[in-house]
């Protein structure tokens, strides 16, 4: 009996440790609907299938325990393929990718209209959107967990609203206390 109990406890422990934490990703349309019920900012990972740094961001940053916990608590997280064919309703408009070619799914394809609307010019880009669905900022390039922490907290707390000069951002950056590991 003791052996069975020990084995059961051990399997529960292994399951707890072995289950990787993940960000609760939703579609952009779902995030906009969720905002209507419970306002939160949106963090949108704008990626492409062929982008190496996008895959690194997903593997190294979006699977970091601190990032996962913070994003899941404070944001609606969206993965958006910048060259995909998803139809999106946003800001009173419908966005699509009329030149999408399904034969180029894992290679360079035409850019989605929403990517252009959000001024995405490089991959990956993390787009931050406020509780009312308005663009805050497109953050370009691969970010480590600690680099992303600065922006996650700055936008979540609306600290960016008082930063109208590069000097003010530099002061914020120098004073920022990092807590994320990795």
Buried (B, 14 or more C-beta within 10 A) or exposed (E): EEEEEEEEEEEEEEEEEEEEEEBEBBEBBEBBEBBEEEEBBBBBBBBBBBBEBBBBBBEBBBBBEBBBEBBBEBBBBBBBBBBBBBEBEBEEEEBBBEEBEEEEBEEEBBBBBBBEBBEBEEBBBBBBBBEEBEBBBBBBEBBBBBBBBBBBBBBBEEBBEEBEEEEEBEEBEEEBEEEBEB
